[in-house]
Amino acid sequence: MRIAIIVLIVWLVGVTCRSTWERSQIQPGELTCEYMADPSVLDVRQPRLAWINTFASSSERGQKQTAYQIRVASSEAHLNQADLWDSEKVISDESIRVKYQGNPLGSRQECWWQVRVWDKYDHVSEWSAPSSWRMGLLQKEDWKAKWIGAPWQGEEALAKPLGGPNARPEKFGPPAPLFRKAFEITKTVEKAVVFVTGLGYFEFYANGQKVGTDVLVPNQTNYGKRPNLPNALINVEDNFRRYKVMYLAYDLKDRLKPGRNVLGAILGNGFYNPAKFWTEGYGSPRFLAQIHISYTDGTEEIIAGDETWKASQSAILMDMVFYGENYDARNEQPGWGTAEFDDSNWQPVAIRQAPAGDLVAQSFHSDKVTERIRPISIKKLENGNYSVDFGVEISGWVRLNNVEAPEGHKIDISFNGNQYSGDNSYTFKGGGPESYAPRFNWFVFSGVEIRNWPGELKADQLTAEAVNTFIQESAEFETSNDLFNEINKIWRRSQIDNMHGGIASDCPHRERSAYTGDAQVVCATVMQNYDAQNFYYKWMQDMGDAQDKDSGYVPNCAPWQPGCGGGVAWGAAICIVPWEFYLQYGAKDVLDDYYGDMKEYIRYMQTWVDENGIMFSQRKGASGEVLQWFNLGEWVAPGELIRPDLVHTFYFWTCVDIAAKAAELLGNPAEGAYYQKLAESTKDAFHKKFYNDKNKSYGDYGGNILALRMGVPEDRKTGVLSTLKQNIATNKGHLNTGIFGTPGFSLKYSLKTE
């Protein structure tokens, strides 16, 4: 009997050990769809899925995925049945951009999915935790809603002020509009989803409460046609490949109740109606909403924007992305978004023209409040104002917390890093504690000066809120050099301060424009520090959309604003950013998406290449004269700018070289060979034209850097490196390059100087 028990124990231990060993040593997690976790709305009919494998137990070397299985269902409860798609076991190590290949997906389809993987021993993992996505409105006819606006406004955008870049309008537009719609619910709600957008910015409300945590939405795009673009200082034909307006989706099931309900919205001007010298507006603010309610009895109801909605003016007296925001709480209408509110004095809304842009799902991260910061010091100045220091420069706003003042008392907030994009004022309604934060503008500051504060300012009455497009750090940077660590910290702050609306601007306070030159210069660094897949996936679309559909020209800014100067190196972003995206994230399909756009931009560039193989753009402005803001070379070196033709030729070579490599990767060797030959002939022309044998140099201020990045002939390399070292020594160890030469200092060559 004892022997039998021992044998049984040994057998059980063996089974347990074998069971443990046969379990996969890797486990999938961090599921994303179209580079987002649980996207609330998509209009990609075959979404691309991805996951990250981690060690399930041990950290065995050489472990890898050898196969995967994906299952997709119409609800979480149906995942075992996989009623939309079961990939079954697929022998593959792919874990990114795996295309959905199940049943066709329709509008408003909800999808739940999981994945499991096999390791190198062919042992299968547990199923991942479920993730989900929702399809948007996929057909134009799905949209029943009408665009609505304030009846006291017309269709047109506010006029740009006369008098140059720093001019301000004599008066701003009317207060931001409020909209509301009351309706009854008499059945039990099973599902309720709103598909909604507003131009330039909007906030959506259900029964008096804001829905979602997004701010400054929707993301910025070229919303539609602007007839005055060809007449601007930097004139670009309004002939872009595509125009878009992004809409969002929010789940409303828990926001609705039996009986009377109210939906509401507030609209801001945003970049749709900016009234600034270097911009061009589209029109007055407008709003679109469509709510789908499914009841447990199987019936459905659609509540859409139409003439039955009502409008009134809000307490936001002025909101302009280049001028600030003013708020008068005396004009508030308490409870305006609730069922109990009397809206008999409100006006019927006006029906507005639909923007020319296609309605597309915003399957991209929006702006969020990403950090809240308390004051580190408060000082009362001799003039009675308060100076408040928050210790770090941010892009965002200041929130007032439970402040009391008499009715009509007005405070003004000035931001110490924000001389170009306006100030902020608040007028109290009186009668108790009041809280406030701006809605439709952001400011740049590390400190503020507040005029006319009521009484003594206390630290808990102010909070600085940092605002930027949501993005997660994915790397740590630490060296033994404190200065390097601090520089990287400052750079990261500067980077996210500039990220709004799914683009990165040149500066968060003045122009606020999505320069393509800035994009291509820094994209690799951003991708190495952040999970920027979703961010650049959106911005690359903006660049492709802004390409001239006839000439192939890519403008200096995308989405386009007609005050953005640049040149050949700016448009080169259409080649460089997708290539860096592929290198950093392995997304070969992105190369496929943009290879055609690359070829079109190269075709445009070739119109400026002379018989010697040198590119020198001389694009003309509206006056018929060559306009420097179309033809910049470097920007901006602390001295003489290196020759534009050198920079233009370098970037022509860069784009052609990328196209050659992309063609090979995409299985097009004939085109790859063509572009490779063109790249080699361009390189030869560059070396022949710009090398000075006497000086052993291609020119200071970055000329030698660009030449080395291209590849200097071996018999010149030692001399060019020596000259470059001398240049650095002459500048006492400092760089004298601009934005395109500076990244070249990541060369593999040692440039150590005494």
N, C-alpha and C positions, 0 to 999 in steps of 0.2 A: 504493500500500500504506500509506504514511504517513497519507494522508488517511482511509483506512478505519479505521485504528487510532484516530485522533483522534475520529472520529465515534463509534466504539464506546465510548471513554472518556467522552465527553460524554453518551452515552445512559445508561451505567451510573451516572454521577453523578446524572443526572436521575431515574433510577429510585430511587436511594438517597434523594435529597432528598424525592421524592414519597412514598416509603414512610414516611420519618420524619414528614413533615407529616401523613399520613393516619392515623397512630397517634393514638389519643385523647390529649388533653392532660390528662385526669384519670384517676386510678386508684383503684379502691375498695380499702379495707383496714379494719382494726379491726372485723372482723365480730362482731356480737353477736346472740344469740337470747334473747328475753325479758330484755333488758338485762344479759346475762351473756356473757362470752366462753367458748365451749365448756362450756355447763352439763352437769354430770354426770348430772342427772336432771330431767325435766320431766313434768308431767301436763296441760299445755295441749295439746289435741288439734290445734289449728292455731296453732302457735307464730308469733310475730311476729319478723321478721328485720330487721336494720339494719346499715348500714355507713357509713363516713366516706370521702368522696372527697378525695383530695389531688392536687396537680399532679404529673403524671407526669414532666414535664421543665421546661417554662417556667412562669413565674408570670403568664401572660396574664390581663389583667383581663377580667371579665365571663364567664369560663368557667363552665359549669354542666352538670349532668347533664340529658339530654333523654330518656333511655330506659335500661332495665336488662333484664338477663336473669339469672334465678336457676336453678340446677340443683341438685337434691337427690338423693342416692343412698344405698343401703343400706350402702355401704362406700366408702372412699376410692378403691379400685380401680375402682369402677363409676361414678365421676363423669362420665366421657365418655358413658356410656349414660343417665345421669340416670333411673334406674329407679324413682324415687319421684315426681319432679316436674321438668318443664322448663317454666318460665313462658313460654319463647320471648321474643322482643323485646316489651317493654311500653313504650309511649310514656308516660313519666311522669318527673317530677323527684323523686318520693318516694324517700327512702333510709332512712326510719325506719318501724318498725312495719308492714312489709309482710307480710301474712298468708300463711302456707303454704297452698297450695291444691292439693296433690298427692294421691297415694293415701292412703286412711285409714291412720293410724298405730296400731299395736298396742302392747301392753305389751312393754317391754324392747327396742323397735325402736331400732337405732342409725342415726343420720342424719348424713350428711356433705353439706356444701353449699359452693357458690361463687357469686360474682356477677361480672358484668362490666357496664360502663356505656358509654353513648354520650355524647359531648360535644356542644357546641353546633353543631359542624360535621358531626354525625352520624358521627363517627369512633369506632370501638369500642376499648375498652381491652383489656388482657390480663385473663384470668381472675384473680380474687383468689386468695390462698393459701387452701387449704381450711380450713373450720371444722367443728365437729360438735356434736351434742347426743344425749342418750339419753333415751328415754321411760321412765317409771317403770311401776309396777304400776297399771293404769288401772281395773281392776274389783275390787270387794271380794273376789270369789271367787278372784282371783289370789293373795291372801294365804293361805298355808298355815301360816305361823308363828303361834305362840301367844305372848302376853305372859307373861314369866317374871319372878320376883322371888326375893329371899332367903327361905329357909324359916323363918328366925328372926324375920322381920317379918310383920306383918299387912297388911291392905289399907289401913288408915287412915293419914292424914297425922299428923305430930307435932302435938300440941296447942299452941295459942298460949300464951305465958306470961302469967300474970296480973300486973297491976300497972302497966299503962300502956305508952307508947311505948318507954321505955328498959329495960323489964324483959327479963331473959334467962331461958331455961328452966333449971330446976334441974339437969337433965341432958340431954344430947343423945342422939340416936339411936345405934344400933350402928354399928360401922365400915362403911365403904363396901364393898359386895359385889363379889366377883370371880365371873365365869362362864366356863366353858370347855366345849368340845365337841370330842371327838376323832373322826376319821373317816379312811377309807382312800381313796386315789386309785390306781387300777390301770390307767388309760388316759391317753392324751395329751390335755392340756387345750387347747382352742381358745379359749374365753372363760370368764371367771368374774367375776361381779358380785354384790356384796352390797347389799341394800336394808335399811337398819338405822336404828334410833333407840333412844333411851333417855330416860326421864324421871326427874328433871329434866335431868341432863347425862350424857353417856357418852363413853367412849373405846373404840374397837374395835381388836382385835389379831388378827393372823394369824401363826401360828408364832412367837409371842413378840415380834413387832414391831408398834408402833402403826401403824395404817393412816391415811394422810392427815395434813395439817398443821392441820386444824381444831381449835379449842378451844371449850369452853363451848357445845357443840351438844347438841340442835337449837336453832334460833332460838325465841325466846319467843312464845307464843300463848296464847289462852284454850283450855286443853287439854281441858276438859270441864266438867260441871256441878259446882257447889258449893252445896249446900243452905243453907248458913248466910249467904249473901250478903245476903238481906233483913233479917237481924238485926244486921248490922254497923253501926258508928257512921255511916258514910256508906253508907246502904242502897240498893242497886240490885237490882232483880229479876233473877234469873238467867234472862233471857228474850232472850238475845243471838241475833243473826241466824244465826251459825254458830260452831262450835267446831272447832279444828284441832289435829292433832299432825303435825309435820313429820318426814319421814324423809329420809335422805341415801343416796347410792349411791357405792360405791367399786369400782374395778377391782382384782380380786384375782389376775388371771392370773399375774403375776410373783411373787406371794406364796406360791403353792401349789407343791407338789413331789410327785414320785412317792412312794407309800407313805403313812405315817401323817402326818396334818396335824391342827393344833389351831386352832380359832377361839376368841377370848376377848373379854371386855369388862370394864370397870370402870364402876360407876354412881355418880353423885353426886346429891344432893338437889335442887339448883337451886331454881327458883321453883315447882317442882311440890310441894315439901315444905319450905316456908321457915320456919314456926314463928315468925312475927314479928307484932307487934301490928297493923300496918296492912296485913297480907296475909291471904289465906285459902288454905290448902293444898288439894291435890286428892287426895293419897294417898301411899303409900310408893313408893320408887323401883321402876321396872319397865323391862323391856328387850324389844325385838322385833328379830329378825334373820331374813333369808331370803336364802340364797346360791344362786344359779343357776350351775351349772357345765355348759358345753357341751363335749363331747369331739369329737375329729377324726373319730370313726367315725359322727357324726351323732346320738348319744344325748345325753341330758341328765339331770342329777341336781339335786334340790333338797334342800338341808340347811336345815331350818327350826328355829326355837326351839320346844322342846317339853320334855317331862318327862325326856328323856335327857341334857339339859345338867346340869352340876354347878355347885355354888356353894360359896364359902368367903369368910371375912372377909379384907379387905385390911389393909395397914398404915396406911391413912387412917382414923384414929380418929374424926375429926369433920370434916365438910365442910358448912358452912351459909353461904349467900350473905349473911347478915346477922351472922354470928358468927365466921367465919374458918375456918382449916383446921389441924388437928394431925396430925402424921405420926410414927409410931414404926417406924423401919426394922428393929427387932428382930422385927417381925411379918411382914416380907417373906417371900415364898415364892419363892426364886430359881428361874427357869425355869418359873413356873406356866403360862405360855402356850405351852410347847413340847411336842413329842411325847414327849420323854424323861421328863417330870415324872410322878411317881406321885401320882395324885389319888384313891387309895383311901380317904383320910380325908375327902374332900369329900362334901357332901350333895347329894341330888337337889334341883333347883330347885323352887320353888312356882309353880303356874300362877296368874296374876293376871288380874283383870278388865281388859278393854280400856277405855281412856278413852273418854268419849262423843264426843270430837272425831274428825272425819274424818281419815283418813290422807292427807296431801297431800305432794307432792314439795317439798323445800326447794330451789327454784330461785332462791335468794337467797344473797347473800354471808354467810358465817359469820364468827365471830371468829377472828382470827389473832394470832400474835405479830408485831407490825408494826415493832418497833424494839427494839434491844438497846443498853443504855447502861452504860458503865463508871463506877465512882465517880470523882468529882472531888476528894474529900477524905475521909480517914478519921482520926478523932480518938478517942483513948482517954480516957474520962471519969474523974473522981475515984472514982466508985463501981465502976470496973472495966469498965463497959459500953463498947461501941463506938458512936460516932455516925458514920454514913455519909451523905454528901451526894452525890446523883446530878445535881444542878444543874438539874433540870427536873421539874415535877410531872407524873406520869403515872398512868394507871389500868392496873394489871397486877400483877406480882409480882416477887419477888427469887429468882433461881436461885443455889443453892450449887454451886460447881464444885470437885470433887476435894478435899474437906475431910476430914481425919482426926481422929478423937476416940475415946476408949474406949467400949466398949459401955455403953449406958444414959446417956451424956452428953447432956443436953438443952439446946438453945438456944431462946430466945424472940425473935421479931422483932416490934417495934412500929413502926407506920407513922405518920409525923408528920401525915398528912392524913386519917386514917382512924379517928377515934374511934368511929364508929358501926358499922362492918362487920367488927370483929374483928381478931384478931392471928393470928400464924402461929408454930407451934413445930415443931421437928424433933428427934427422939431418934435418936442414932447406934446402929448395930448393931456397930460396931467391926470391926477387922481389915483396914482398908485405906481408900483414898480413896472418898468417897461424894459423890454429886451428887443434887440434889433441886430440884424446883419444884412449887408447888401445881398442882392440876388443876381444881378445881371452885369456885373463888372468885377474885375479884380484889380488889386493895387500891388505895388512893389515897395517893400519897406523892411527895415529892421527896427524902426522906431517911428513914432508919430508925435505930432504936436496937436494938442486939443485946445481949442479956444472956447471960452465961456462954459466951462464945465460947472455943473451945479454943486457947489459945496466942495468937500474934500474928496479927491479921487483915490479910491482904494483898489488894491491889486485884483481883488476878486470881481471887480466890476467890468474888467476888460479881458478878452481872450483873443489872441491872434490865431486865425485859422488859415493854415496853408492849403492851397487849392491847386490841383494839377490833374492831368489825365492819369488815371490809375495805372501804375506800373510797379512791378516788384523787383527788388534787388535780387540778383542771382549769383553774386560773387562778393568775396571779401578782398580788400586790398590793405596790406600792412607790410611796411618795410622797417628797417632799422633807422631810417632817416625821417625824423619828425616833419621836416618841411615837405617831403614827398607825400606823406600821409595827409598833411593839411591841404596841400594842393588838390589831391584827389577828392577830399571831402568837400572842398569849395566847388570843384568842378561838378560833383554830383548835385549839389544844391542848385547851382546855376542851370544845370540841365533840366531838372524837374520844374524849376521856376518857369522855364520857357515852354513847358508842355501843356497845351490847352486845346481842347476840341479835336484831339487826335492828330495834331501836328506839333512840330517844335519851331518856335519862332526865333528870329534873330535876336530879339530883345523883348522881355515881357512887359516893358513899360511904354516904349515909344511906338515903333512901327507895328509890332505884334504880327509880323508877316512870316509865312512859311517858306523861307528861302531854300531853294533846292541845293545851292552851293554849300550852305551850312549843313544840310542833310547829308550830303555825300562825304564831307570831310570827317564828320564825327560819328557816322553810323556804326562803324566797326567797334569803336570804343564803347558806345552805348550798349551794343549787343553783348559785349564782353562783361559788362557790369550789371545789366538788367535782363529780365525776361521780356524782351521788346518785340517778340514775334507778332503779337496782335497789333501793337502800335505801328510798326513799319508795314505790316500787311495792309493797313488802312492807308497810310501815307503814300505807299507805292501806287495804290489805286488812284489817289489824287494826282500823282505825277503822270500816270498813263492817261487819265481822263483829260488832263490839261494839254496834252500834246495836240498840235495843230493837225487835223485829220487829213490835210492836203500836203503841207510842206514837210511834216515830221518834226518841226521845231518844238522844243520843250521850253517853256518860259522859266524865268528866274525865280518863280515862286509858284507853289501849287498847294492849295487852291490859289488862283491868280488874283493879285491886287496890282493895279497899274502904277504903283510907286516903287516897284522892286527892281533895282538895278542889278546887273550881273553880266554874264557873258557865257562863253562856251562851257566853262567849267561848271556852271550852274546846271545847265540842261543835261550834262553828263551824269547827273544823279540817276537818270532813267536806266543807265547801264551799271553804274557802280553800286547802288543800293541793292538791287536784286542779286548781284553777284556776291556782295558781302553777306547778304541774307542766306544765300546758299552755303557759303563757306562756314558761317557760324552755326546754322541750324540744320543743314543737310536737306533743305526743302528743294528738291530738284524740280518739282512742279512749278515753283515760283519762277525759275528760269524759263520754263516753257511758257508761262503766262506773259513774260515780258521780253522774250527774245524778239518777237515781231516789233515791239516798240523800240528796242535797241537798234534794230536794222533801219527803222524809219528815221531815228535821230542821226545815225551815221549817214544816211542818204542826204539829210539836210546839211550836215557838216561838210560833206563832199562838195557842196555848191560853193564853198569858200576855199577849197584847196586849189593851189595854183599848179602850173605845169612842173614845178620842182618838188611837189609833194608837201609844201608848207601850207598850213591852214592859217588864215588871217581873216577873221570875221570883221566886216565893215557894214554891219546892218544899220539901216537908216531909220530915223525917227519920222514923225508926221510931217516935219518941215521939209523933208527931202535931204537933209544933211545927216552925215554920219553921227550917230548918237552914242556917246561913250558908255552910257548905262546899258546898252545892248552888247558892248564889246570889251568889257573889262578883262584884264588878264589876271594878275594877282590882286588880292585884297586882304589887308592893306599893309604893306611892309613899311617899317619905320625908316623910310628913306625913299630912294627912287624905286618905282615899280619896275619889275623886270618886264621885258618886252612882251606885249600881248601876243605877238605871233608865236613866240616860244611857248607860252602857256597854252595857246589854242592848239598848237601842233602836238604838244604833250598830251592833252586831253583827247584829241582825235586818236592818237595812238592808243591811249588807255581804253577808249570805247571799242576800238577795232580789236584790240587784244582780248578784251572780255568777250566780245561776240565770237571770236575764233574758238575760245575755250568752251563757251556755252554751246556752240554748234556741235562740237565734238561730243560733249556730254549728252546732248539731245539726239544723238544718232544721225547727224547730218554732216558727214565728213567732207562732202563737196564744198558746202558753204564754209565749213571750218577751214579748209585749205585756202579758199579765196581770201578770207579775212586774215589768216595767218600771213599770207603773202603780202597783203596790204599793210599789215602791222610792221613787217620787216622793212618794206620799202619806206614807210613813214619814219621808222627809227633811223634808217640810213640818211634820209633827207634832213632829219633833225640834227644829227651829228655833223653833217656836212655844212649846214647853214649856221649853226650857233656856236661851234667850238672855235675858240681862239687859241691857236697853238702857242703863240708867244706868251700868253698869260696862263696857259694850262687851265682854261676856265670856260665855262658856259655862261658866266655872269654871276655876279653877287646877288643878294636879296632872294635867293632860292633857286637861281638858274642851275647851279651845280647840283643841288638836291634833286631837282626834277630829272636831270640827266642821269644821275646815279640810280634813281628809281627805275628809269627806263632801261638802263643797262649800258654803261660806258665801255667802249672797246678796251680790251685788256692792256694795250700799249699806252692808253691814256689814263687808266684808273689811278695809278700811283700819283701822277701829277695833279689830277683833279682833286683827289682826297687831300693832298698837301695844300692846295689852294684853299680848299674849304676849311681846313684847320686854321690856316692863316687868317681867313675871314673871321672866324669865331674868336681867335685870339685878339684881333684888332678891335673887336667889339667887347673886349674884356669878359669873354665867356658867355655873352648874351647872343640870342638869336636875332637876326634882322630879317626874318622871313615873314610872309603873310600867311593867310589861312591855308593855302595850298602847299606852300613850301614847308611849313612847320611840321606836318605829319611825316614828312620824309626823314625826319631825324630818328625814326625808328629803323633806320638802315642797319643791316647786319654788320657794317664796317665799324671798326673802333675809331671814334673821333676824339679820343682823349687828348686834351691839350694841357700844356704846363700851366 
